[in-house]
Amino acid sequence: MTPSHNILNCRFDAVNEAGAAQWARETLRSGKRGHISTVNVAILMMMRSDPRLKQYIDDSGLIVADGQPLIWLSKLLRKPLPERVAGVELVHELVNVASQENAGIYLMGATQDIVEDVAKKLSEQTSNAQFVGVQDGYFSHEESKARAQAIRESGAKLLIVAMGVPRQEQFLQDHWEELNVQLAIGVGGSFDVIAGRTKRAPQWMQTVGLEWFFRMSQEPRRLAKRYFITNSQFIWLSGWALLGHFLGLGKTGTPSDARQPLT
């Protein structure tokens, strides 16, 4: 049973990285199917204006907080989440779990050379990992059905997609039944980080919640406006949530019933 908390209209599971890996292991062993969502501040704000993205995340078997500000807010609201669970680190954990469970792994996202580098690096770290498919994430909407069929035919049990939000979620949502994988996760730009094409923020910046600033400094034209908008929204909404909490205008909340994987 995994307890969860509602924070700014999103249900987060109160698990750490090890707990997320254990949930994945139990899902693979159970024969059931489910997907994991990693939600950061930007995604949380996107959910407010994208009903389809929100529906996908709400339907996830496991939702983890991929942002230190979310952890801080959860504790202030007395709905504590144990720790940040970063997508890029969860990739390594899931590959390790899949290898131990003898489950085939399919990687899709980024360019072909990058995703191949990711498979190589992950294989070096987990020697018995079984990669049954490695494909780039650049394809048209018309080609998506063929991609889904290729994943199905590969026999993969774990699918890791890195095509950015919300495109990766839309692909998984549109083709969930066709894919026939047991476990899926969208990890945004994590392949670029694992392959060494993009640098990750120093640990101290991650700890103080400034990883977004480090990312923005690498791609200011693409990310500056997005982060300005989403961070401003988050600060505003967090302020109202905290005010309501301390004035007793809303429920402080207790862990809700555990969410079960999709079947």
C-alpha positions as CSV (number, residue, x, y, z in Angstrom):
1,M,0.0,0.0,0.0
2,T,1.5,3.3,-1.1
3,P,0.1,6.4,0.7
4,S,-0.4,9.6,-1.4
5,H,-1.1,13.2,-0.8
6,N,-2.9,15.8,-2.9
7,I,-0.7,18.9,-3.5
8,L,-2.0,21.7,-5.7
9,N,-4.5,19.4,-7.3
10,C,-2.1,16.6,-8.1
11,R,-1.8,13.3,-6.2
12,F,1.8,12.5,-5.3
13,D,2.8,9.1,-3.9
14,A,4.8,9.3,-0.7
15,V,7.8,7.2,-1.8
16,N,11.5,7.6,-2.1
17,E,13.6,6.4,-4.9
18,A,13.9,2.9,-3.4
19,G,10.2,2.8,-2.9
20,A,9.6,3.7,-6.5
21,A,11.9,0.9,-7.6
22,Q,10.1,-1.5,-5.4
23,W,6.8,-0.5,-6.8
24,A,8.2,-1.2,-10.3
25,R,9.4,-4.6,-9.2
26,E,6.1,-5.6,-7.8
27,T,4.3,-4.4,-10.9
28,L,6.5,-6.5,-13.2
29,R,6.1,-9.5,-10.9
30,S,2.3,-9.1,-10.6
31,G,1.7,-9.3,-14.4
32,K,-0.3,-6.1,-14.1
33,R,0.3,-2.9,-16.2
34,G,1.0,0.6,-15.1
35,H,2.9,3.8,-15.9
36,I,5.0,6.1,-13.7
37,S,4.9,9.9,-13.9
38,T,7.6,12.2,-12.6
39,V,6.1,15.6,-11.9
40,N,8.2,18.8,-11.4
41,V,7.0,22.3,-10.9
42,A,6.8,23.0,-14.7
43,I,4.7,19.9,-15.3
44,L,2.5,20.6,-12.3
45,M,1.6,24.0,-13.7
46,M,1.2,22.6,-17.3
47,M,-1.4,20.2,-15.9
48,R,-3.6,23.2,-15.0
49,S,-4.1,24.2,-18.6
50,D,-3.7,20.8,-20.3
51,P,-6.6,18.5,-19.3
52,R,-5.2,15.6,-21.3
53,L,-1.9,15.8,-19.6
54,K,-3.6,16.0,-16.2
55,Q,-5.8,12.9,-17.1
56,Y,-2.7,10.9,-18.1
57,I,-0.9,11.8,-14.8
58,D,-4.0,11.2,-12.7
59,D,-4.2,7.7,-14.2
60,S,-0.6,6.8,-13.4
61,G,0.1,3.9,-11.2
62,L,2.8,5.9,-9.4
63,I,3.4,9.7,-9.3
64,V,6.6,11.0,-7.8
65,A,7.8,14.5,-7.1
66,D,10.7,15.5,-9.3
67,G,11.5,18.9,-7.8
68,Q,12.8,20.1,-4.5
69,P,10.3,22.9,-4.1
70,L,7.5,20.3,-4.2
71,I,9.2,18.5,-1.3
72,W,9.4,21.7,0.7
73,L,5.8,22.6,0.0
74,S,4.6,19.2,1.0
75,K,6.3,19.5,4.4
76,L,4.9,23.0,5.0
77,L,1.4,21.7,4.2
78,R,2.0,18.7,6.5
79,K,1.6,16.3,3.6
80,P,5.2,15.2,3.6
81,L,6.8,13.5,0.7
82,P,10.0,11.8,1.7
83,E,12.4,13.0,-1.0
84,R,12.7,14.1,-4.6
85,V,12.7,11.3,-7.1
86,A,14.4,12.5,-10.2
87,G,13.5,11.0,-13.6
88,V,17.1,10.7,-14.7
89,E,18.1,8.7,-11.6
90,L,14.9,6.6,-11.8
91,V,16.0,5.4,-15.2
92,H,19.0,3.7,-13.7
93,E,16.8,2.1,-11.0
94,L,14.2,0.8,-13.4
95,V,16.8,-0.7,-15.7
96,N,18.4,-2.4,-12.7
97,V,15.0,-3.7,-11.6
98,A,14.1,-4.9,-15.1
99,S,17.4,-6.7,-15.5
100,Q,16.9,-8.5,-12.2
101,E,13.4,-9.5,-13.3
102,N,14.6,-10.7,-16.7
103,A,12.4,-8.1,-18.4
104,G,13.1,-6.7,-21.8
105,I,13.7,-3.0,-22.0
106,Y,12.8,-0.6,-24.9
107,L,14.3,2.9,-25.1
108,M,12.7,5.6,-27.3
109,G,13.6,9.2,-27.5
110,A,16.2,11.8,-28.5
111,T,18.3,11.3,-31.6
112,Q,19.4,7.8,-32.7
113,D,23.0,8.4,-31.7
114,I,22.1,9.7,-28.3
115,V,19.7,6.9,-27.5
116,E,22.3,4.3,-28.6
117,D,24.8,6.0,-26.3
118,V,22.2,5.7,-23.5
119,A,21.8,2.0,-24.1
120,K,25.5,1.5,-24.1
121,K,26.1,3.4,-20.8
122,L,23.2,1.6,-19.1
123,S,24.5,-1.7,-20.3
124,E,27.9,-0.9,-18.9
125,Q,26.3,-0.2,-15.5
126,T,24.0,-3.2,-15.6
127,S,25.7,-5.9,-17.5
128,N,22.7,-8.2,-17.8
129,A,20.2,-5.6,-19.0
130,Q,18.2,-6.8,-22.0
131,F,17.6,-3.9,-24.5
132,V,15.1,-5.3,-27.0
133,G,14.7,-2.0,-28.9
134,V,16.5,1.4,-29.2
135,Q,14.8,4.0,-31.3
136,D,14.9,7.8,-31.7
137,G,12.0,10.0,-30.7
138,Y,11.7,11.9,-34.0
139,F,8.7,10.6,-35.9
140,S,5.4,12.0,-37.3
141,H,1.9,11.4,-35.9
142,E,1.2,9.2,-38.9
143,E,4.3,7.0,-37.9
144,S,3.3,6.7,-34.3
145,K,1.2,3.6,-34.8
146,A,4.1,1.8,-36.5
147,R,6.3,2.7,-33.6
148,A,3.8,1.3,-31.1
149,Q,3.6,-1.9,-33.1
150,A,7.4,-2.2,-33.1
151,I,7.5,-1.9,-29.4
152,R,4.8,-4.5,-29.0
153,E,6.6,-7.0,-31.3
154,S,9.8,-6.5,-29.4
155,G,8.2,-8.1,-26.3
156,A,9.5,-5.4,-24.1
157,K,8.2,-5.2,-20.5
158,L,9.7,-1.8,-19.6
159,L,9.3,1.1,-21.9
160,I,11.3,4.3,-21.2
161,V,10.3,7.3,-23.4
162,A,12.2,10.6,-23.6
163,M,10.4,12.9,-26.0
164,G,9.5,15.8,-23.8
165,V,6.2,16.8,-22.1
166,P,3.5,16.4,-23.2
167,R,4.4,14.6,-26.4
168,Q,5.7,11.5,-24.6
169,E,2.6,11.3,-22.5
170,Q,0.3,11.7,-25.5
171,F,2.1,8.8,-27.2
172,L,1.7,6.5,-24.2
173,Q,-1.9,7.6,-23.8
174,D,-2.8,7.1,-27.4
175,H,-1.1,3.7,-27.8
176,W,-1.3,2.2,-24.3
177,E,-3.3,-0.9,-25.3
178,E,-1.2,-1.5,-28.5
179,L,2.2,-1.3,-26.7
180,N,1.5,-4.3,-24.4
181,V,4.3,-3.3,-22.0
182,Q,3.9,-3.8,-18.3
183,L,5.6,-0.7,-17.2
184,A,6.2,2.7,-18.9
185,I,7.7,6.0,-17.9
186,G,8.3,9.3,-19.7
187,V,11.6,11.0,-18.7
188,G,11.8,14.2,-20.8
189,G,15.4,15.2,-21.5
190,S,17.0,12.5,-19.3
191,F,18.6,10.7,-22.3
192,D,20.6,13.8,-23.1
193,V,21.9,13.9,-19.5
194,I,22.7,10.1,-19.4
195,A,24.5,10.3,-22.7
196,G,26.6,13.3,-21.5
197,R,25.2,15.7,-24.1
198,T,23.7,17.9,-21.4
199,K,25.3,18.7,-18.1
200,R,23.3,18.3,-14.9
201,A,23.3,20.9,-12.2
202,P,25.8,20.6,-9.4
203,Q,24.5,18.8,-6.3
204,W,24.3,22.0,-4.2
205,M,22.0,23.6,-6.9
206,Q,19.8,20.5,-6.8
207,T,19.6,20.6,-3.0
208,V,18.5,24.2,-2.9
209,G,16.0,23.9,-5.7
210,L,17.9,25.7,-8.4
211,E,18.3,22.9,-11.0
212,W,15.8,24.7,-13.1
213,F,18.0,27.8,-13.2
214,F,21.0,25.7,-14.3
215,R,18.9,24.2,-17.1
216,M,17.6,27.6,-18.2
217,S,21.2,28.9,-18.4
218,Q,22.0,26.2,-20.9
219,E,18.9,26.9,-23.1
220,P,17.8,30.4,-22.2
221,R,15.8,31.1,-25.4
222,R,13.8,27.9,-25.1
223,L,13.3,27.8,-21.4
224,A,13.4,31.3,-19.9
225,K,9.8,32.3,-20.7
226,R,8.5,28.8,-19.6
227,Y,10.2,28.9,-16.3
228,F,9.3,32.5,-15.6
229,I,5.6,31.7,-16.1
230,T,5.5,28.3,-14.4
231,N,7.6,29.4,-11.4
232,S,5.5,32.5,-10.9
233,Q,2.3,30.4,-11.0
234,F,3.7,27.9,-8.5
235,I,4.8,30.6,-6.1
236,W,1.4,32.3,-6.3
237,L,-0.6,29.0,-5.9
238,S,1.7,27.8,-3.1
239,G,1.1,31.0,-1.2
240,W,-2.6,30.6,-1.4
241,A,-2.4,26.9,-0.4
242,L,-0.2,27.8,2.6
243,L,-2.5,30.6,3.6
244,G,-5.5,28.3,3.5
245,H,-3.7,25.7,5.4
246,F,-2.6,27.9,8.3
247,L,-6.0,29.6,8.4
248,G,-7.7,26.2,8.5
249,L,-9.6,26.9,5.3
250,G,-8.8,23.5,3.8
251,K,-8.1,20.0,4.9
252,T,-4.6,19.3,6.1
253,G,-5.0,15.9,4.5
254,T,-4.1,12.4,5.5
255,P,-2.7,9.8,3.2
256,S,-5.3,8.8,0.7
257,D,-5.9,5.2,-0.4
258,A,-3.1,3.6,-2.3
259,R,-3.3,3.8,-6.1
260,Q,-3.1,0.5,-7.9
261,P,-1.4,-0.1,-11.2
262,L,-3.5,0.0,-14.4
263,T,-4.5,-3.5,-15.4
